[in-house]
Amino acid sequence: MSNRLYRVARDRLAREEGAFQKDWGGRIPVALVYPNVYRVGMANLGFLAVYGLLNRHPDVVCERAFFPDGEERREMARTGTRPFSLETQKPLDAFEIIAFSLSYENDYPNVAALLSMAGIRAERRHRTRDAPLLIAGGPASFLNPEPMAGIMDLFVLGEAEEALEEVLEQYRKRRGVDSREAFVCEVPSVEGVYVPALYEPQYEEDGTLASFAPKKGAPEKVQRRWVRDLNRRTTEATVFTPEAELAGIHLVEVGRGCSRHCRFCSTGFIYRPVRYRNLEALKPSLETGIGKDRRLGLVCASLGDYPELDALCEWLLERGGKLSAPSLRLDTLSDRLLDALKASGQKTVTLAPEAGSDRMRRTLNKAFDDEEILRAADRLAEHGIFSMRLYFMVGLPGEDEKDVEAIIDLAKRLRHRFLRVAKDTRRMGEITLSVNPFVPKPWSAFQWCGMAEQGVLSDRLKKIRRALQREPNIHVTHGLAKWAYLQALFGRGDRRVLPFVMEGAVEDTDWKKVFRRTTLNPDFFVHRDRRRDELFPWDFIDHGIPKEALYREYERRVSCSPGTMPEESTRC
Amino acid sequence: MFPRDHARGKHPLLNVQDGYPFTLQQGSVVDLLGSMSSYNHDLGGHSERVSSLCMPMALRMGLAGKRLLYLQLASLLHDVGKLDVPPHILDKPGMLSLQETLVIQDHSLRGEQILRSLSLPDPICQTVRSHHERFDGRGYPDGLAGEEIPLEARIVRVADAYDAMTEDRPYRAAMTPEVTRFWIAGLSGVYFDPEVVDCFLSE
């Protein structure tokens, strides 16, 4: 037992605002786990929203738990302290249900590590019936839950708002009547619930999936849940802490999904159809944020596409509300939005050209030309914003050295563009390039692509860094090829990658050694281009997407054709 | 932002007279349809199919009498403005330049002008003008949103997109009905009126 760790937890609680403190008596205790550190989890709106959803039920007590950071883990090992919940510092195995919020594939090994630290067998087949019920949700799970299938008792696929209530309802009926098995067998009747034990994958000789058969009672396909009318309920952060990555920001969800359908991205598909909240419905949340003197973090895949954005910005300007924008599409930078950003004191705007060359951007169905990007910089400068952060990827399908050089070239040209204005105004900001290896995602048009080799990725990242390190006012940050490799493995793997998930926290593990030791070939999941008709581990999820629609987009990348949606290519 | 207020009808390509196989005569609707069929291999067929897709939707949405008749005419004539788009742009394989896109986009305004010059009833002209408005207000020519767009135009919009996507064009292959319905459903509320889409998909 480490008193120090308990004290840290109590200090954290004391600094928080909005946490629930409930008495346990008779209530269903649920531990809601974010499998990364506190600072990161507390900036995750989905996680915080589920915390609110569960605690709204009078008969549920939901407490949060996080993955301890390196120092905390060492302290736990030294003192024999098990992971515990934040609110009442109870060990995880004291909870009836442990719910995991999965946003990021590289957190999967943290789940297994946390469970084993808590004295709970991570692999489902080793757990006894008195172990807590393990459930999971979050976007990573409805992209592809299979790498975690050997751990979880059930998944709630899709948006949690309605499905979670229905699962709880089923659970209440069975609770205390000693029939966990009965509950687990019955719960697939709730749309969106996936019970991995009820499915039996078979493999071809070449290692690909041959079939994925449901056992009796389980549906052949699990429908992803989604909320029809977002206006009925707000989704906003209700717990605040100065320790969070986004401290001082009041997160409010404006919309879900995206109508743009860039070929590398799955947002437009797994949050389909795109939905927005009415401004009127948002105002109470925004008022709360303004009242607490927080910046408003408007959460939306493409905020610039929000139909009432100008009205929202005007309203904010009138009230003196400050906003904090996520990355913006450079073709949606309206005057109102830029005025509002400026008035909010936001000095940096984040844009995502994703690739350096026109050709590559057309491949991605994000067809801005260089001139449009440069003009966006002009527009920012006109509105007094002199710093920009730019997202780029390397290792995109069909990319060559010229495309990488185009990133460098574009960064330099943007700097010149800013310099021109800076001469008059004597102000010069910074251009930050955030470059990441491209990881193909399930439910995107690029789900058939293999990922580029680590050597290629590292070389291209290095090339960009080297070329720009001496340029004044330009900074480069980038991800690491080795983490991207794991992300691809856990993102597109099937149940057979479980042994890798079980290896332990990502940063504590010597992955080179792990991969040398294993008989399973991880490259099979990471680097292989998929056959057109290949059955994917995630195909059992019914997102309402004909595979043909995605494949058509995949093929159209080659000719750099615009996306399939109306307007761009219907010419009707 | 995409320049939605480009100089209407003033770009140079529109004023080119030679090379046009068609000059507008005092003509009836039938003449116009005939001209459309002979101007472009698919313009006539497209008009008829769009019209027949519109009718069941319109009935379900409660349109009747004169409104229904006007919608029928408007749906037949919605692309009449394409008579002023040079064939090499209309069927250009590959990508359009910004200039060419503007020329194509002008067809809804041009269509309205043609119909007004023939003194067709106002609702027909309005529908043709607004059949490329988007429900989220990012369409053209006026950037109308939601209910500001005439219902008739919102209906034509869905039928028009469906038919275009399910037909082979020189610049892209046809999509299956299933895939097309998928895209239309996914862009409900963005491009299309959700009520019209529901109505269309439940046919």
Interface residues (C-beta under 8 A of the other chain):
Chain A: S259 G268 R272 P273 V274 R275 Y276 D305 P307 D331 T332 L333 S334 R362 G544 I545 P546 E548 A549 R552 C560 S561 P562 T564 M565 P566 E567 S569 T570 R571 C572
Chain B: M1 F2 H46 D79 L90 M95 L96 I104 D136 G137 A145 D160 A161 D163 A164 M165 R169 Y171 R172 M175 T176 E178 V179 F182 W183 I184 A185 G186 L187 S188 G189 V190 Y191
